Amino acid sequence: MLRNYAREENLKLVAGMDEVGWGAFAGPYVTAAVILPPDFESELIIDSKLICKSKPKMGKAYKLIMDNALSVSCCAISAKDINKMGPQPALDKVLNDTIAGLDTTPEFILMDGNKYNPDHNIPYTLVAKGDNTFLSIAAAAIVAKYRRDEYMVKVHDKFPMYGFNSSKGYGSPKMYEGLKTYGRCQYHRDKYVDSWQKNQGIIV
C-alpha cells in the first residue's frame, strides 16, 4: 500500500499533484491535485501506469477518489498553447492553475517529478516516482489520466487516422502512419512531431 504523507507528518491538508501527457505527440497536458483525508487507505490507489491496463479498475479507482477526497482540482492546457508557450512554461501554468482551482488551500504540496516553478507560497516538495510512493500523488495521476484518456477518445472521433483512442496521443505505429499520410492535425505537438520528422528525413 502506498504511503499517506499527511498521516506520516501529522498534517490535515496535503495535496498530491501530477501531470499526464508530457511525452505525448498529441493532446493536452492534464494536471490534477487531490487532497485525501489523513486516515485514507486503499490498495486500489496505485501507480496510474499500472492500473490503466484495466479500464474497470481505473474507473473504480477514479470514483473512489472522487467520493472520498477532501478536494480535487483538474485542469488542462491545449496542444495549441503548449506549442505557443513551450513545454515547461505551459506545464507550470497548468500546474499553478490546478492548485488555484482547489476549493481548500493545502498546507503542503507533494509534486511528482523533478521540476516545478510555482506562483504561490505554499510549501512543496518534488518526489521522483511519487505516483508509486504516495497515495495523494497516485490519486492525482489517476484523476488526470482518467480525464485525459476520455478526452483523447473524443479527439479520435474527429481524427481517427491517428489512433488516438488506443495511443491516447503517444507515439505508436498508427500515429506514425497517420503523420506520414495526412500530416499533423490541430492536436499535435510541434516539438515531438518536428523531431520525429527530422529523424525520418521528412521535409515539410
C-alpha positions in Angstrom: 0.0 0.0 0.0 1.3 3.5 -0.8 2.1 6.0 1.9 -0.2 8.7 3.3 2.1 11.7 3.8 -0.5 13.7 5.7 -0.7 11.0 8.4 3.0 10.5 8.5 3.7 14.2 9.1 0.6 14.9 11.2 -0.9 17.2 8.7 -4.6 17.6 7.6 -4.4 19.1 4.1 -1.7 17.7 1.9 -2.3 18.0 -1.9 -0.8 15.4 -4.2 -0.2 16.7 -7.7 0.8 15.1 -11.0 0.5 15.7 -14.7 -0.3 13.4 -17.6 0.7 13.9 -21.3 4.2 15.4 -21.0 5.8 13.0 -23.6 2.8 12.7 -25.9 2.8 13.6 -29.6 -0.7 15.0 -29.4 -3.3 16.3 -27.0 -3.2 18.4 -23.9 -1.3 18.3 -20.6 -3.8 17.4 -17.9 -2.9 18.0 -14.3 -4.7 17.2 -11.1 -4.3 17.9 -7.4 -6.0 15.8 -4.8 -6.3 16.3 -1.1 -7.1 13.0 0.6 -8.2 12.5 4.3 -5.2 11.8 6.6 -6.8 8.5 7.5 -7.4 7.4 3.9 -6.1 4.0 2.8 -6.7 1.9 -0.2 -4.9 -0.8 -2.1 -6.8 0.2 -5.2 -4.9 3.5 -5.5 -1.6 2.6 -7.2 0.6 4.0 -10.0 -1.7 5.0 -12.8 0.6 3.5 -15.4 -0.2 0.1 -13.8 -3.9 0.5 -13.1 -4.7 1.9 -16.5 -4.2 -1.5 -18.0 -7.6 -2.4 -16.6 -10.3 0.1 -17.6 -12.8 -1.2 -14.9 -10.2 -0.9 -12.2 -9.3 2.6 -13.4 -12.9 3.7 -13.3 -13.4 2.2 -9.9 -10.3 4.0 -8.6 -11.4 7.3 -10.1 -14.8 7.0 -8.4 -13.2 6.1 -5.1 -11.0 9.2 -5.2 -13.9 11.5 -6.2 -16.1 10.1 -3.5 -13.5 10.4 -0.7 -11.2 13.3 -1.5 -11.5 16.5 0.5 -10.8 18.5 -2.6 -10.0 17.8 -6.2 -8.9 20.1 -9.0 -8.2 19.1 -12.6 -7.0 21.4 -15.4 -5.8 21.1 -19.0 -3.8 23.1 -21.4 -4.2 22.6 -25.1 -1.6 21.5 -27.7 -2.0 24.9 -29.3 -1.0 26.6 -26.1 1.9 24.2 -25.5 3.2 24.9 -29.0 2.9 28.6 -28.4 4.3 28.8 -24.8 6.8 25.9 -24.9 6.6 22.7 -22.9 7.8 23.7 -19.5 6.1 27.1 -19.2 2.8 25.6 -20.4 3.2 22.8 -17.7 4.0 25.3 -15.0 0.9 27.4 -15.9 -1.5 24.4 -15.8 0.0 23.1 -12.6 -0.4 26.5 -10.9 -4.0 26.8 -12.3 -4.7 23.4 -10.7 -3.5 24.5 -7.3 -5.6 27.7 -7.6 -8.6 25.5 -8.5 -8.7 23.7 -5.2 -11.6 24.8 -3.1 -9.4 24.1 0.0 -5.9 25.6 0.4 -3.4 22.9 1.2 -0.9 23.1 3.9 1.7 21.3 1.8 2.0 20.0 -1.8 3.6 16.8 -3.0 4.5 17.1 -6.6 5.6 14.2 -8.8 8.7 14.9 -10.9 11.8 17.0 -10.6 10.9 20.4 -11.9 8.2 22.9 -11.0 8.0 26.7 -10.9 5.2 27.7 -8.5 3.4 31.1 -8.4 2.3 30.6 -4.8 3.8 30.4 -1.4 2.6 27.0 -0.3 5.4 24.7 0.8 6.0 21.9 -1.5 8.5 19.1 -2.3 9.2 17.3 -5.6 9.2 13.5 -5.4 10.8 11.3 -8.1 8.4 8.5 -8.9 6.0 10.0 -6.5 3.0 8.3 -8.1 4.4 5.0 -6.9 5.2 6.3 -3.4 2.4 8.5 -2.0 -1.3 7.9 -2.2 -2.2 11.5 -2.9 0.1 11.8 -5.9 -1.1 8.4 -7.2 -4.7 9.7 -6.8 -3.9 12.9 -8.7 -2.3 10.9 -11.5 -5.3 8.6 -11.8 -7.7 11.6 -12.0 -5.6 13.3 -14.6 -5.1 10.2 -16.7 -8.8 9.1 -16.5 -9.9 12.5 -17.8 -7.2 12.8 -20.4 -7.9 9.3 -21.8 -11.6 10.1 -22.0 -10.8 13.3 -23.9 -8.4 11.7 -26.3 -11.1 9.1 -27.2 -13.3 12.0 -28.2 -10.5 13.5 -30.3 -10.2 10.2 -32.0 -13.7 10.5 -33.3 -12.6 13.7 -35.1 -9.3 12.3 -36.4 -9.5 8.5 -36.4 -6.5 8.2 -38.7 -4.0 8.7 -35.8 -5.3 6.0 -33.5 -5.8 8.4 -30.5 -8.3 6.0 -29.0 -5.6 3.4 -28.2 -2.4 5.5 -28.0 -4.0 8.5 -26.3 -1.7 10.7 -28.3 1.6 8.9 -27.5 3.9 7.6 -30.2 2.5 4.4 -31.9 2.7 2.8 -35.4 -0.8 4.1 -36.2 0.3 7.6 -35.2 3.4 7.5 -37.3 1.4 6.1 -40.3 -1.2 8.9 -39.9 1.5 11.5 -39.8 3.2 10.2 -42.9 -0.1 10.0 -44.8 -2.0 13.1 -43.5 0.5 15.3 -41.8 -0.3 16.8 -38.4 -3.6 18.0 -37.1 -4.5 20.7 -34.6 -4.0 18.4 -31.7 -0.4 17.5 -32.4 2.6 18.9 -30.5 5.2 20.7 -32.7 8.2 19.7 -30.6 7.7 15.9 -30.9 6.4 15.9 -34.4 9.2 18.1 -35.7 11.8 15.8 -34.0 10.1 12.7 -35.5 10.0 14.3 -39.0 13.7 15.2 -38.7 14.6 11.7 -37.7 12.5 10.3 -40.6 14.1 12.7 -43.1 10.7 14.2 -43.8 10.8 17.8 -45.1 7.7 20.0 -44.9 
